Amino acid sequence: MYHFTISDALTGTDGVRRIEMDIRPLDAKFGAEIIGIDLNDPVDDDTWRTLTDTLYANRIIVIRNQNLDKATYFNFGQKLGDPIPHVLDHLRMPEYPAMMVVGNTDEKDKNEAIRNGTVLWHTDQSYEEVPASATMLYAIKVPQVGGETQVCNMVKAYEDLDDDTKTRLETLQVAHQYGRGKLRPEEFRASPILTSGQQEQLPTFYHPLVMPHPITGLKALYAVGQSSYAIKGMEDNEAVALLEQLKDHVLQEKYIYRHKYRVGDIAIWDTFQTLHSGRMIDMATDESNARLMWRISVRGKPDIYH
């Protein structure tokens, strides 16, 4: 376990300030929370490096106690990669097409297929040619019950496989298409595709089953959730059986963290090293059970690595 503090006064001549920042383990087997940083202030390169290194080392980080407007939050997201406009364009935020509103208070949320369309294990944009590298949710309103994000540590799940299994999986290429993977009884279907134009943007793409991280090189099982449905060169029955076996393996409790949001949380998870799922939520009846989140997924490397 760890707990350390980074603290500086004004640095250099650019007036960029580094305030005290505590990094602590979450109450889980992995993940870290970050306290004492205000993202309304400019963030210097050393702090950005600390944030990204902490993300890659811990799979998920939670930056606490933020109070950001949309522009500031979007600018923060851009520092971590290129924001991705979701293929489901009816769910995009009009003024920020690469952001989405996730919740249970809007007219669209009355449709349970949309409101609970992330209640299945998945990896964002694994069904696209260039997958997401990170996803973040900023909590504006949080319900007393439901709406948590479940995150699975796919690095540890890979490391715990025996050597023969690792060798077998090393070269396999998995077919991905939006919503085509096999669902468990407790899972909902992915948020529905509404137009032929959306469907035309969703062909099959192949990705490695064992994914080396683009920054650290660390290997993880990749995206054995809602988009994975076949394996190149393998009979369909055998492929589905293997993907289901791996899904059983990674969804053991010892690999899962469930994040209960507080207002002001920005939860960020590394999509190359995790699988995640929402948890079911009912339509809000008052502020005590209202959920409102701003979502950004990005692809590519953070600015600090360019």
VENVEN-V566161 format. One record per residue. N is the residue number from 1. NEAR is the number of other ideal C-beta (glycine too) atoms within 12 Angstrom. Layout:
# VENVEN-V566161
n-><N | N>
near-><NEAR | NEAR>
This chain:
# VENVEN-V566161
n-><1 | 2 | 3 | 4 | 5 | 6 | 7 | 8 | 9 | 10 | 11 | 12 | 13 | 14 | 15 | 16 | 17 | 18 | 19 | 20 | 21 | 22 | 23 | 24 | 25 | 26 | 27 | 28 | 29 | 30 | 31 | 32 | 33 | 34 | 35 | 36 | 37 | 38 | 39 | 40 | 41 | 42 | 43 | 44 | 45 | 46 | 47 | 48 | 49 | 50 | 51 | 52 | 53 | 54 | 55 | 56 | 57 | 58 | 59 | 60 | 61 | 62 | 63 | 64 | 65 | 66 | 67 | 68 | 69 | 70 | 71 | 72 | 73 | 74 | 75 | 76 | 77 | 78 | 79 | 80 | 81 | 82 | 83 | 84 | 85 | 86 | 87 | 88 | 89 | 90 | 91 | 92 | 93 | 94 | 95 | 96 | 97 | 98 | 99 | 100 | 101 | 102 | 103 | 104 | 105 | 106 | 107 | 108 | 109 | 110 | 111 | 112 | 113 | 114 | 115 | 116 | 117 | 118 | 119 | 120 | 121 | 122 | 123 | 124 | 125 | 126 | 127 | 128 | 129 | 130 | 131 | 132 | 133 | 134 | 135 | 136 | 137 | 138 | 139 | 140 | 141 | 142 | 143 | 144 | 145 | 146 | 147 | 148 | 149 | 150 | 151 | 152 | 153 | 154 | 155 | 156 | 157 | 158 | 159 | 160 | 161 | 162 | 163 | 164 | 165 | 166 | 167 | 168 | 169 | 170 | 171 | 172 | 173 | 174 | 175 | 176 | 177 | 178 | 179 | 180 | 181 | 182 | 183 | 184 | 185 | 186 | 187 | 188 | 189 | 190 | 191 | 192 | 193 | 194 | 195 | 196 | 197 | 198 | 199 | 200 | 201 | 202 | 203 | 204 | 205 | 206 | 207 | 208 | 209 | 210 | 211 | 212 | 213 | 214 | 215 | 216 | 217 | 218 | 219 | 220 | 221 | 222 | 223 | 224 | 225 | 226 | 227 | 228 | 229 | 230 | 231 | 232 | 233 | 234 | 235 | 236 | 237 | 238 | 239 | 240 | 241 | 242 | 243 | 244 | 245 | 246 | 247 | 248 | 249 | 250 | 251 | 252 | 253 | 254 | 255 | 256 | 257 | 258 | 259 | 260 | 261 | 262 | 263 | 264 | 265 | 266 | 267 | 268 | 269 | 270 | 271 | 272 | 273 | 274 | 275 | 276 | 277 | 278 | 279 | 280 | 281 | 282 | 283 | 284 | 285 | 286 | 287 | 288 | 289 | 290 | 291 | 292 | 293 | 294 | 295 | 296 | 297 | 298 | 299 | 300 | 301 | 302 | 303 | 304 | 305 | 306>
near-><14 | 16 | 15 | 18 | 18 | 25 | 18 | 19 | 12 | 14 | 19 | 14 | 6 | 12 | 12 | 19 | 22 | 29 | 25 | 18 | 34 | 23 | 32 | 24 | 24 | 31 | 15 | 27 | 24 | 35 | 39 | 38 | 35 | 40 | 26 | 25 | 37 | 25 | 35 | 19 | 21 | 23 | 33 | 26 | 21 | 20 | 33 | 27 | 21 | 32 | 37 | 33 | 23 | 33 | 42 | 36 | 25 | 37 | 42 | 44 | 39 | 41 | 40 | 29 | 23 | 32 | 19 | 29 | 18 | 22 | 17 | 23 | 34 | 27 | 22 | 37 | 38 | 24 | 33 | 42 | 37 | 23 | 34 | 36 | 27 | 35 | 33 | 32 | 20 | 25 | 32 | 25 | 30 | 14 | 13 | 25 | 19 | 33 | 35 | 39 | 31 | 42 | 38 | 37 | 27 | 23 | 13 | 25 | 27 | 16 | 19 | 19 | 22 | 31 | 33 | 31 | 34 | 41 | 34 | 35 | 42 | 44 | 45 | 45 | 38 | 47 | 39 | 29 | 18 | 22 | 34 | 42 | 39 | 46 | 47 | 47 | 41 | 41 | 35 | 30 | 29 | 33 | 32 | 20 | 18 | 27 | 41 | 30 | 41 | 36 | 43 | 45 | 37 | 44 | 35 | 30 | 36 | 35 | 21 | 20 | 26 | 12 | 12 | 9 | 21 | 21 | 12 | 19 | 31 | 19 | 16 | 30 | 24 | 40 | 30 | 38 | 28 | 37 | 31 | 30 | 35 | 29 | 23 | 19 | 8 | 15 | 26 | 28 | 23 | 36 | 33 | 23 | 27 | 18 | 14 | 9 | 13 | 23 | 18 | 11 | 21 | 26 | 17 | 22 | 27 | 27 | 35 | 30 | 38 | 31 | 35 | 20 | 28 | 27 | 25 | 22 | 13 | 24 | 25 | 40 | 46 | 42 | 45 | 44 | 42 | 37 | 39 | 45 | 31 | 30 | 30 | 21 | 14 | 22 | 12 | 17 | 13 | 16 | 26 | 23 | 17 | 28 | 36 | 24 | 20 | 40 | 35 | 18 | 27 | 40 | 29 | 17 | 14 | 16 | 36 | 30 | 34 | 25 | 38 | 24 | 35 | 24 | 22 | 28 | 35 | 42 | 46 | 48 | 44 | 49 | 44 | 43 | 45 | 50 | 46 | 46 | 37 | 39 | 30 | 24 | 35 | 24 | 25 | 25 | 15 | 13 | 16 | 14 | 21 | 28 | 41 | 28 | 39 | 38 | 44 | 45 | 40 | 37 | 29 | 25 | 23 | 31 | 21 | 22 | 19 | 14>
